[in-house]
Amino acid sequence: MRKAAIIGTGTLPWRSRYVDQTDRGLAYHSVKRALEDAGIAKDRVDSVIYSIFSETVLRQQIPSEPMQDTLGLDNKKTLRIEAGNATGLYALYAAYAEVASGVSDIVLVVGIQKGQDLYCYETHSRGDGFVRGSAQACDTMLMLPVCASIPAYLTTTVWLPHLKKYGGPTPEQAARFSAMCHRNAVDNPEAQLRRSMTPEEVLCSRIIAWPTTMLQCCLYSDASASLVIASEKAAAALSDDPVWISGIAVSSYPSTRLTPQSVGRIPGLEIASKKAYAMAGITDPRRELDLCEIYDLTSATGVISLEELGICAFGEGGALVANGVLEPQGELPVNVSGGRVACGHVGGVSDIYSCAYVANQLRSRANGAQVRIEQGRAMVASHDEFGGFSGTAILEL
């Protein structure tokens, strides 16, 4: 197989809502920035992959067709990917496959989602409109009638059983992880919530699904992010600092058929990470990676993700938080961008943004938020709202 690299990134600031921009307008700006970063015109693109997790939230069935027209990407192969909150890594996986197989030399990956244009007239809330719209992405036959919210599901089926079985992360450790992510977001000019807070403030915020509080839950956002993926030959001709996709894997695991083995776990993350590590030749991720961007749809599941990813043993993720291992100047910085609880979140975009952010960290382009780059390797990992779809990517210089 051929090698594939990220040679261009295009990101926009995260916002709770872009009042003056359509989804197509947001995509236009992120694509323009990615192409400019790669130093190519749109005519050089062979294929376009859209990372769009929900047409219901976007208020547009078959969104890729009008998006393609708006972007002026005429006569280009196109594919739309959806995998819930893991959509972005699934889209990157598809782009990698196109380049590695020789089907395309240059692939444009476009992550776009707009949710706050929805409105709930019963509660007079755009947030409720977003929640109700995105709920249609759930299993509408089995999950939607009984699941109050994503934080409630992740708290009752993942965090609390995990806490009972392994002893952590405790509410205090989860709050400390959230506070760390919020501090990190202060140094990210594109973050949506740039306000430092203490673990005590996190713990004292409104209860969403006990013991998960509001400040331990991901944000609702409008956003777009794009990547340019190139073959080794194209990357050599176009880029002085390509970031290679040295390992990538996605997985699925039953989310509506809970078993004693899956309760308290996000098994798909472990499956995907092991495959990605093997592909990249990684045997000790804690010491062979410079930084990680992981999913903290809730802060507790963010900590649990570290355990599933083999960064530490089960039950020891909270200790990493308490000991400062995950801080920007720690042994393995995690969610330097601010993560989903502070940087911003919407399915289809978060993973693409994280890949762009990590690529720019590896290229020492993170300005005031730059971490030490010693190994030249980093990881992006995510899972969907119920842990059914997961993905892991290893990026390296």
GIKAPE-V366396 format. One record per pair of residues at least 24 apart in sequence whose ideal C-beta (glycine too) atoms are under 8 Angstrom apart, sorted by the first residue. I is the first residue (numbers start at 1). J is the second residue. D is the distance in whole Angstrom. If there is no record, write none. Layout:
BEGIN
i=I j=J d=D
i=I j=J d=D
END
This chain:
BEGIN
i=1 j=100 d=4
i=1 j=101 d=7
i=2 j=99 d=6
i=2 j=100 d=5
i=2 j=101 d=8
i=2 j=102 d=6
i=2 j=231 d=5
i=2 j=232 d=6
i=3 j=100 d=7
i=3 j=231 d=7
i=3 j=232 d=4
i=3 j=235 d=8
i=3 j=244 d=6
i=4 j=95 d=7
i=4 j=96 d=5
i=4 j=99 d=4
i=4 j=100 d=6
i=4 j=229 d=6
i=4 j=230 d=7
i=4 j=231 d=6
i=4 j=232 d=8
i=4 j=244 d=7
i=4 j=245 d=5
i=5 j=229 d=7
i=5 j=230 d=6
i=5 j=232 d=7
i=5 j=235 d=4
i=5 j=239 d=7
i=5 j=242 d=4
i=5 j=243 d=6
i=5 j=244 d=5
i=5 j=245 d=7
i=6 j=227 d=6
i=6 j=228 d=7
i=6 j=229 d=6
i=6 j=242 d=7
i=6 j=243 d=4
i=6 j=244 d=8
i=6 j=245 d=7
i=6 j=355 d=7
i=6 j=356 d=8
i=6 j=359 d=5
i=6 j=395 d=7
i=7 j=37 d=8
i=7 j=38 d=5
i=7 j=228 d=5
i=7 j=229 d=7
i=7 j=230 d=5
i=7 j=234 d=8
i=7 j=235 d=5
i=7 j=238 d=6
i=7 j=239 d=4
i=7 j=242 d=5
i=7 j=243 d=8
i=8 j=34 d=4
i=8 j=35 d=6
i=8 j=36 d=8
i=8 j=37 d=4
i=8 j=38 d=3
i=8 j=39 d=8
i=8 j=40 d=7
i=8 j=226 d=8
i=8 j=227 d=7
i=8 j=228 d=3
i=9 j=33 d=8
i=9 j=34 d=6
i=9 j=37 d=6
i=9 j=225 d=8
i=9 j=226 d=7
i=9 j=227 d=6
i=9 j=228 d=8
i=9 j=355 d=8
i=9 j=356 d=4
i=9 j=359 d=6
i=9 j=360 d=6
i=10 j=34 d=3
i=10 j=35 d=7
i=10 j=36 d=8
i=10 j=37 d=6
i=10 j=225 d=7
i=10 j=226 d=4
i=10 j=227 d=8
i=10 j=356 d=7
i=11 j=190 d=6
i=11 j=225 d=5
i=11 j=226 d=8
i=11 j=353 d=6
i=11 j=356 d=5
i=11 j=357 d=7
i=12 j=190 d=7
i=12 j=223 d=6
i=12 j=224 d=5
i=12 j=225 d=7
i=13 j=189 d=7
i=13 j=190 d=4
i=13 j=191 d=8
i=13 j=192 d=8
i=14 j=190 d=6
i=14 j=191 d=6
i=14 j=192 d=4
i=14 j=219 d=7
i=14 j=221 d=5
i=14 j=222 d=8
i=14 j=223 d=5
i=14 j=343 d=6
i=14 j=344 d=3
i=14 j=353 d=8
i=15 j=192 d=6
i=15 j=221 d=7
i=15 j=222 d=5
i=15 j=223 d=7
i=15 j=344 d=8
i=16 j=116 d=6
i=16 j=192 d=6
i=16 j=219 d=7
i=16 j=220 d=7
i=16 j=221 d=6
i=16 j=222 d=7
i=17 j=116 d=4
i=17 j=117 d=7
i=17 j=126 d=7
i=17 j=222 d=5
i=18 j=114 d=7
i=18 j=222 d=5
i=21 j=222 d=8
i=22 j=114 d=7
i=23 j=58 d=6
i=23 j=60 d=7
i=23 j=63 d=7
i=23 j=67 d=7
i=23 j=112 d=5
i=23 j=113 d=7
i=23 j=114 d=4
i=23 j=224 d=8
i=24 j=66 d=7
i=24 j=67 d=6
i=24 j=70 d=4
i=24 j=71 d=8
i=26 j=112 d=6
i=26 j=114 d=7
i=26 j=222 d=7
i=26 j=223 d=7
i=26 j=224 d=4
i=27 j=67 d=6
i=27 j=70 d=7
i=27 j=71 d=6
i=27 j=110 d=6
i=27 j=112 d=4
i=27 j=224 d=5
i=27 j=226 d=8
i=28 j=70 d=6
i=28 j=71 d=6
i=29 j=224 d=7
i=30 j=110 d=7
i=30 j=111 d=8
i=30 j=112 d=8
i=30 j=224 d=4
i=30 j=225 d=5
i=30 j=226 d=4
i=31 j=71 d=6
i=31 j=108 d=7
i=31 j=110 d=6
i=31 j=226 d=5
i=33 j=226 d=7
i=34 j=108 d=7
i=34 j=226 d=4
i=34 j=227 d=6
i=34 j=228 d=5
i=35 j=108 d=8
i=35 j=228 d=7
i=37 j=228 d=7
i=38 j=228 d=4
i=38 j=230 d=7
i=38 j=238 d=6
i=38 j=239 d=7
i=39 j=238 d=6
i=39 j=239 d=8
i=40 j=106 d=7
i=40 j=228 d=7
i=40 j=238 d=6
i=42 j=71 d=7
i=42 j=72 d=7
i=42 j=73 d=6
i=42 j=108 d=8
i=44 j=106 d=6
i=45 j=73 d=7
i=45 j=76 d=6
i=45 j=106 d=5
i=45 j=107 d=7
i=45 j=108 d=5
i=45 j=228 d=8
i=46 j=76 d=7
i=46 j=77 d=7
i=46 j=98 d=8
i=46 j=104 d=4
i=46 j=105 d=6
i=46 j=106 d=5
i=46 j=107 d=7
i=47 j=76 d=6
i=47 j=77 d=4
i=47 j=78 d=7
i=47 j=79 d=7
i=47 j=95 d=8
i=47 j=98 d=6
i=47 j=103 d=7
i=47 j=104 d=4
i=47 j=106 d=8
i=47 j=107 d=5
i=47 j=108 d=7
i=48 j=73 d=5
i=48 j=76 d=5
i=48 j=77 d=7
i=48 j=78 d=5
i=48 j=79 d=8
i=48 j=107 d=7
i=48 j=108 d=5
i=48 j=109 d=8
i=48 j=110 d=6
i=49 j=78 d=7
i=49 j=79 d=5
i=49 j=80 d=8
i=49 j=81 d=6
i=49 j=91 d=5
i=49 j=94 d=5
i=49 j=95 d=5
i=49 j=98 d=8
i=49 j=107 d=6
i=49 j=108 d=7
i=49 j=109 d=5
i=49 j=110 d=7
i=50 j=78 d=7
i=50 j=79 d=7
i=50 j=80 d=4
i=50 j=81 d=7
i=50 j=91 d=7
i=50 j=110 d=5
i=50 j=112 d=7
i=51 j=81 d=6
i=51 j=87 d=5
i=51 j=88 d=5
i=51 j=90 d=8
i=51 j=91 d=4
i=51 j=109 d=6
i=51 j=110 d=7
i=51 j=111 d=4
i=51 j=112 d=7
i=51 j=348 d=5
i=51 j=349 d=7
i=51 j=351 d=7
i=51 j=352 d=6
i=52 j=80 d=6
i=52 j=81 d=8
i=52 j=82 d=7
i=52 j=87 d=7
i=52 j=111 d=8
i=52 j=112 d=6
i=52 j=113 d=6
i=52 j=348 d=5
i=53 j=82 d=5
i=53 j=83 d=7
i=53 j=84 d=6
i=53 j=85 d=7
i=53 j=87 d=4
i=53 j=113 d=6
i=53 j=137 d=7
i=53 j=346 d=8
i=53 j=347 d=3
i=53 j=348 d=4
i=54 j=82 d=7
i=54 j=113 d=7
i=54 j=115 d=8
i=54 j=133 d=7
i=54 j=134 d=6
i=54 j=136 d=7
i=54 j=137 d=5
i=54 j=347 d=7
i=54 j=348 d=8
i=56 j=133 d=5
i=56 j=134 d=7
i=56 j=136 d=4
i=56 j=137 d=7
i=57 j=113 d=7
i=57 j=114 d=7
i=57 j=115 d=4
i=57 j=118 d=7
i=57 j=130 d=7
i=57 j=133 d=4
i=57 j=134 d=5
i=57 j=137 d=8
i=58 j=113 d=6
i=58 j=114 d=6
i=58 j=115 d=8
i=59 j=117 d=7
i=59 j=118 d=7
i=63 j=112 d=8
i=67 j=110 d=7
i=67 j=112 d=7
i=71 j=110 d=8
i=73 j=108 d=8
i=77 j=104 d=7
i=82 j=348 d=8
i=83 j=250 d=8
i=83 j=384 d=6
i=83 j=389 d=4
i=83 j=391 d=8
i=84 j=137 d=6
i=84 j=347 d=6
i=84 j=384 d=3
i=84 j=385 d=6
i=84 j=386 d=8
i=84 j=388 d=7
i=84 j=389 d=6
i=85 j=295 d=7
i=85 j=297 d=7
i=85 j=345 d=8
i=85 j=347 d=4
i=85 j=350 d=7
i=85 j=382 d=6
i=85 j=383 d=7
i=85 j=384 d=5
i=85 j=385 d=5
i=85 j=389 d=8
i=86 j=250 d=7
i=86 j=347 d=8
i=86 j=351 d=7
i=86 j=382 d=5
i=86 j=383 d=6
i=86 j=384 d=5
i=86 j=389 d=4
i=86 j=390 d=6
i=86 j=391 d=5
i=87 j=111 d=8
i=87 j=347 d=6
i=87 j=348 d=4
i=87 j=351 d=7
i=88 j=347 d=8
i=88 j=348 d=6
i=88 j=349 d=7
i=88 j=350 d=6
i=88 j=351 d=2
i=88 j=352 d=4
i=88 j=353 d=8
i=88 j=354 d=8
i=88 j=355 d=7
i=88 j=382 d=7
i=88 j=391 d=8
i=89 j=248 d=8
i=89 j=250 d=6
i=89 j=351 d=5
i=89 j=380 d=7
i=89 j=381 d=8
i=89 j=382 d=5
i=89 j=391 d=3
i=89 j=392 d=7
i=89 j=393 d=6
i=90 j=250 d=5
i=90 j=389 d=7
i=90 j=391 d=6
i=91 j=348 d=8
i=91 j=351 d=8
i=91 j=352 d=7
i=92 j=227 d=7
i=92 j=229 d=8
i=92 j=245 d=7
i=92 j=248 d=7
i=92 j=351 d=7
i=92 j=352 d=7
i=92 j=355 d=6
i=92 j=391 d=8
i=92 j=393 d=6
i=93 j=248 d=6
i=93 j=249 d=8
i=93 j=250 d=5
i=93 j=391 d=7
i=93 j=393 d=8
i=95 j=227 d=7
i=95 j=229 d=5
i=96 j=229 d=7
i=96 j=245 d=5
i=96 j=248 d=5
i=99 j=229 d=6
i=99 j=230 d=7
i=99 j=231 d=5
i=102 j=231 d=8
i=104 j=231 d=8
i=105 j=230 d=7
i=105 j=231 d=5
i=105 j=233 d=7
i=105 j=234 d=5
i=106 j=228 d=7
i=106 j=229 d=7
i=106 j=230 d=5
i=106 j=231 d=7
i=106 j=234 d=6
i=107 j=228 d=8
i=107 j=229 d=5
i=107 j=230 d=8
i=108 j=226 d=7
i=108 j=227 d=8
i=108 j=228 d=6
i=108 j=229 d=8
i=109 j=226 d=6
i=109 j=227 d=4
i=109 j=228 d=8
i=109 j=229 d=6
i=109 j=352 d=6
i=110 j=224 d=7
i=110 j=226 d=5
i=110 j=352 d=8
i=111 j=223 d=8
i=111 j=224 d=6
i=111 j=225 d=5
i=111 j=226 d=7
i=111 j=348 d=5
i=111 j=349 d=4
i=111 j=350 d=8
i=111 j=351 d=7
i=111 j=352 d=3
i=111 j=353 d=7
i=112 j=223 d=8
i=112 j=224 d=5
i=112 j=348 d=7
i=112 j=349 d=7
i=113 j=222 d=7
i=113 j=223 d=7
i=113 j=224 d=8
i=113 j=346 d=4
i=113 j=347 d=6
i=113 j=348 d=4
i=113 j=349 d=5
i=114 j=222 d=5
i=114 j=346 d=8
i=115 j=220 d=6
i=115 j=221 d=7
i=115 j=222 d=7
i=115 j=346 d=6
i=116 j=220 d=6
i=116 j=221 d=8
i=116 j=222 d=6
i=127 j=220 d=6
i=130 j=220 d=5
i=131 j=220 d=8
i=134 j=347 d=7
i=137 j=347 d=8
i=137 j=385 d=8
i=138 j=385 d=7
i=138 j=386 d=7
i=139 j=255 d=8
i=139 j=256 d=5
i=142 j=256 d=5
i=143 j=255 d=8
i=143 j=256 d=6
i=143 j=386 d=7
i=148 j=209 d=7
i=149 j=208 d=7
i=149 j=209 d=7
i=150 j=297 d=6
i=150 j=385 d=5
i=150 j=386 d=8
i=151 j=208 d=5
i=151 j=209 d=5
i=151 j=212 d=5
i=151 j=216 d=8
i=151 j=217 d=5
i=151 j=297 d=8
i=151 j=298 d=5
i=152 j=208 d=7
i=152 j=209 d=4
i=153 j=385 d=7
i=153 j=386 d=6
i=154 j=212 d=8
i=154 j=297 d=6
i=154 j=298 d=5
i=154 j=300 d=8
i=154 j=301 d=5
i=154 j=385 d=8
i=154 j=387 d=8
i=155 j=209 d=4
i=155 j=210 d=7
i=155 j=211 d=7
i=155 j=212 d=5
i=155 j=298 d=7
i=155 j=300 d=7
i=156 j=209 d=7
i=157 j=258 d=6
i=157 j=263 d=6
i=157 j=264 d=8
i=158 j=263 d=8
i=158 j=264 d=6
i=158 j=265 d=7
i=158 j=266 d=6
i=158 j=300 d=8
i=158 j=301 d=5
i=158 j=304 d=6
i=158 j=387 d=7
i=159 j=212 d=7
i=159 j=298 d=7
i=159 j=300 d=4
i=159 j=301 d=6
i=159 j=304 d=7
i=160 j=264 d=8
i=161 j=263 d=5
i=161 j=264 d=3
i=162 j=264 d=4
i=162 j=265 d=7
i=162 j=300 d=8
i=162 j=304 d=6
i=162 j=314 d=8
i=163 j=300 d=8
i=164 j=264 d=7
i=165 j=264 d=5
i=165 j=314 d=8
i=165 j=315 d=8
i=166 j=264 d=8
i=166 j=307 d=8
i=166 j=314 d=5
i=166 j=315 d=3
i=167 j=315 d=5
i=168 j=303 d=8
i=168 j=315 d=5
i=168 j=316 d=7
i=168 j=317 d=7
i=168 j=318 d=4
i=168 j=319 d=8
i=169 j=300 d=5
i=169 j=303 d=4
i=169 j=304 d=7
i=169 j=317 d=6
i=169 j=318 d=4
i=169 j=321 d=7
i=170 j=318 d=6
i=171 j=203 d=6
i=171 j=211 d=4
i=172 j=199 d=7
i=172 j=203 d=7
i=173 j=303 d=7
i=173 j=317 d=8
i=173 j=318 d=3
i=173 j=319 d=8
i=173 j=321 d=5
i=173 j=322 d=6
i=174 j=211 d=8
i=174 j=212 d=8
i=174 j=216 d=6
i=174 j=298 d=8
i=174 j=299 d=4
i=174 j=300 d=4
i=174 j=303 d=6
i=174 j=318 d=8
i=175 j=199 d=4
i=175 j=200 d=8
i=175 j=202 d=4
i=175 j=203 d=5
i=175 j=213 d=8
i=175 j=215 d=8
i=175 j=216 d=7
i=175 j=299 d=7
i=176 j=202 d=8
i=176 j=321 d=5
i=176 j=322 d=7
i=177 j=296 d=7
i=177 j=299 d=5
i=177 j=300 d=8
i=177 j=302 d=6
i=177 j=303 d=5
i=177 j=321 d=5
i=177 j=326 d=7
i=178 j=202 d=5
i=178 j=215 d=6
i=178 j=216 d=5
i=178 j=296 d=8
i=178 j=299 d=4
i=178 j=341 d=6
i=180 j=321 d=7
i=180 j=326 d=7
i=180 j=327 d=6
i=180 j=335 d=8
i=181 j=296 d=6
i=181 j=299 d=7
i=181 j=302 d=8
i=181 j=335 d=5
i=181 j=338 d=6
i=181 j=339 d=4
i=181 j=341 d=5
i=181 j=342 d=5
i=181 j=343 d=8
i=182 j=215 d=7
i=182 j=338 d=7
i=182 j=341 d=7
i=182 j=342 d=5
i=184 j=328 d=6
i=184 j=335 d=6
i=184 j=336 d=5
i=184 j=337 d=7
i=184 j=338 d=5
i=184 j=339 d=7
i=184 j=342 d=7
i=184 j=369 d=7
i=185 j=337 d=7
i=185 j=338 d=3
i=185 j=339 d=8
i=185 j=342 d=4
i=185 j=343 d=5
i=186 j=338 d=8
i=187 j=328 d=8
i=187 j=368 d=5
i=187 j=369 d=4
i=188 j=336 d=8
i=188 j=337 d=5
i=188 j=338 d=5
i=188 j=343 d=6
i=188 j=369 d=6
i=190 j=343 d=7
i=191 j=337 d=7
i=191 j=338 d=4
i=191 j=342 d=6
i=191 j=343 d=4
i=191 j=344 d=7
i=192 j=219 d=6
i=192 j=221 d=6
i=192 j=342 d=7
i=192 j=343 d=7
i=192 j=344 d=4
i=193 j=219 d=6
i=193 j=338 d=7
i=193 j=341 d=8
i=193 j=342 d=5
i=193 j=343 d=8
i=193 j=344 d=8
i=194 j=338 d=8
i=194 j=342 d=8
i=202 j=299 d=8
i=212 j=298 d=5
i=212 j=299 d=8
i=212 j=300 d=7
i=215 j=341 d=7
i=216 j=298 d=5
i=216 j=299 d=4
i=216 j=300 d=7
i=216 j=341 d=7
i=217 j=297 d=7
i=217 j=298 d=6
i=217 j=341 d=7
i=218 j=296 d=7
i=218 j=297 d=5
i=218 j=298 d=7
i=218 j=340 d=4
i=218 j=341 d=6
i=218 j=345 d=4
i=219 j=340 d=7
i=219 j=341 d=7
i=219 j=342 d=7
i=219 j=343 d=8
i=219 j=344 d=5
i=219 j=345 d=5
i=220 j=345 d=7
i=220 j=346 d=7
i=221 j=344 d=4
i=221 j=345 d=6
i=221 j=346 d=5
i=221 j=349 d=8
i=222 j=346 d=7
i=223 j=344 d=6
i=223 j=346 d=6
i=223 j=349 d=4
i=223 j=350 d=8
i=223 j=353 d=7
i=224 j=349 d=6
i=225 j=349 d=5
i=225 j=352 d=4
i=225 j=353 d=4
i=225 j=356 d=5
i=226 j=352 d=7
i=226 j=356 d=8
i=227 j=352 d=6
i=227 j=355 d=6
i=227 j=356 d=6
i=227 j=359 d=8
i=241 j=363 d=5
i=241 j=397 d=7
i=243 j=358 d=8
i=243 j=359 d=4
i=243 j=362 d=5
i=243 j=363 d=7
i=243 j=395 d=5
i=243 j=396 d=7
i=243 j=397 d=6
i=244 j=395 d=7
i=244 j=396 d=5
i=244 j=397 d=7
i=245 j=393 d=6
i=245 j=394 d=7
i=245 j=395 d=6
i=246 j=279 d=7
i=246 j=280 d=4
i=246 j=281 d=8
i=246 j=377 d=7
i=246 j=394 d=5
i=246 j=395 d=7
i=246 j=396 d=5
i=247 j=275 d=8
i=247 j=276 d=4
i=247 j=277 d=6
i=247 j=278 d=7
i=247 j=279 d=4
i=247 j=280 d=3
i=247 j=281 d=8
i=247 j=282 d=7
i=247 j=392 d=7
i=247 j=393 d=7
i=247 j=394 d=4
i=248 j=276 d=6
i=248 j=279 d=7
i=248 j=391 d=8
i=248 j=392 d=7
i=248 j=393 d=5
i=248 j=394 d=7
i=249 j=273 d=8
i=249 j=274 d=8
i=249 j=275 d=4
i=249 j=276 d=4
i=249 j=279 d=7
i=249 j=391 d=7
i=249 j=392 d=6
i=250 j=389 d=7
i=250 j=390 d=7
i=250 j=391 d=4
i=250 j=392 d=8
i=251 j=275 d=7
i=251 j=389 d=8
i=251 j=390 d=5
i=251 j=391 d=7
i=252 j=388 d=6
i=252 j=389 d=6
i=252 j=390 d=8
i=253 j=387 d=7
i=253 j=388 d=6
i=253 j=390 d=7
i=254 j=388 d=7
i=255 j=384 d=8
i=255 j=386 d=4
i=255 j=387 d=6
i=255 j=388 d=3
i=256 j=386 d=7
i=256 j=388 d=8
i=262 j=387 d=8
i=265 j=304 d=8
i=265 j=308 d=7
i=265 j=387 d=8
i=266 j=301 d=7
i=266 j=304 d=6
i=266 j=305 d=6
i=266 j=308 d=5
i=266 j=383 d=5
i=266 j=387 d=4
i=266 j=390 d=7
i=267 j=308 d=7
i=267 j=387 d=7
i=268 j=383 d=6
i=268 j=387 d=6
i=268 j=388 d=7
i=268 j=389 d=7
i=268 j=390 d=3
i=269 j=305 d=6
i=269 j=308 d=4
i=269 j=309 d=6
i=269 j=381 d=6
i=269 j=383 d=6
i=269 j=387 d=8
i=269 j=390 d=5
i=269 j=392 d=7
i=270 j=308 d=5
i=270 j=309 d=7
i=270 j=310 d=7
i=271 j=390 d=7
i=272 j=381 d=7
i=272 j=390 d=5
i=272 j=391 d=5
i=272 j=392 d=4
i=273 j=308 d=7
i=273 j=309 d=5
i=273 j=310 d=6
i=273 j=379 d=8
i=273 j=381 d=6
i=273 j=392 d=4
i=274 j=310 d=7
i=275 j=392 d=8
i=276 j=379 d=8
i=276 j=392 d=4
i=276 j=393 d=7
i=276 j=394 d=5
i=277 j=310 d=7
i=277 j=392 d=8
i=277 j=394 d=7
i=279 j=394 d=7
i=280 j=377 d=7
i=280 j=394 d=4
i=280 j=396 d=7
i=282 j=377 d=7
i=282 j=394 d=7
i=285 j=309 d=7
i=285 j=310 d=6
i=285 j=311 d=6
i=285 j=379 d=7
i=286 j=310 d=8
i=286 j=311 d=5
i=286 j=312 d=7
i=286 j=331 d=7
i=286 j=332 d=6
i=288 j=375 d=6
i=288 j=377 d=6
i=289 j=332 d=6
i=289 j=375 d=6
i=289 j=377 d=5
i=289 j=378 d=6
i=289 j=379 d=5
i=289 j=394 d=8
i=290 j=332 d=8
i=290 j=333 d=7
i=290 j=361 d=8
i=290 j=362 d=7
i=290 j=371 d=7
i=290 j=372 d=7
i=290 j=373 d=5
i=290 j=374 d=6
i=290 j=375 d=5
i=290 j=376 d=7
i=290 j=377 d=6
i=290 j=378 d=5
i=291 j=332 d=7
i=291 j=333 d=4
i=291 j=334 d=7
i=291 j=336 d=6
i=291 j=358 d=7
i=291 j=361 d=6
i=291 j=371 d=5
i=291 j=378 d=5
i=291 j=379 d=8
i=292 j=332 d=7
i=292 j=333 d=7
i=292 j=334 d=5
i=292 j=335 d=8
i=292 j=378 d=7
i=292 j=379 d=5
i=292 j=380 d=8
i=292 j=381 d=7
i=293 j=334 d=8
i=293 j=335 d=6
i=293 j=336 d=8
i=293 j=337 d=6
i=293 j=339 d=8
i=293 j=354 d=4
i=293 j=357 d=6
i=293 j=358 d=6
i=293 j=378 d=8
i=293 j=379 d=7
i=293 j=380 d=5
i=293 j=381 d=8
i=294 j=334 d=6
i=294 j=335 d=6
i=294 j=339 d=8
i=294 j=379 d=8
i=294 j=380 d=8
i=294 j=381 d=5
i=294 j=382 d=7
i=295 j=340 d=6
i=295 j=350 d=7
i=295 j=381 d=7
i=295 j=382 d=4
i=295 j=383 d=6
i=296 j=335 d=7
i=296 j=339 d=5
i=296 j=340 d=5
i=296 j=341 d=5
i=297 j=340 d=6
i=297 j=345 d=7
i=297 j=383 d=8
i=297 j=385 d=7
i=299 j=341 d=6
i=302 j=335 d=7
i=302 j=339 d=7
i=302 j=340 d=8
i=302 j=341 d=8
i=305 j=381 d=7
i=305 j=383 d=7
i=306 j=334 d=7
i=309 j=379 d=7
i=309 j=381 d=6
i=309 j=392 d=7
i=328 j=369 d=7
i=328 j=371 d=5
i=329 j=371 d=7
i=329 j=372 d=8
i=333 j=371 d=5
i=336 j=361 d=7
i=336 j=366 d=8
i=336 j=369 d=6
i=336 j=371 d=6
i=337 j=369 d=8
i=347 j=384 d=8
i=347 j=385 d=8
i=350 j=382 d=7
i=351 j=380 d=6
i=351 j=382 d=5
i=351 j=391 d=7
i=354 j=380 d=5
i=354 j=382 d=8
i=355 j=380 d=5
i=355 j=393 d=7
i=355 j=395 d=7
i=358 j=395 d=6
i=359 j=395 d=6
i=362 j=395 d=6
i=362 j=396 d=7
i=362 j=397 d=5
i=363 j=397 d=8
i=373 j=397 d=8
END
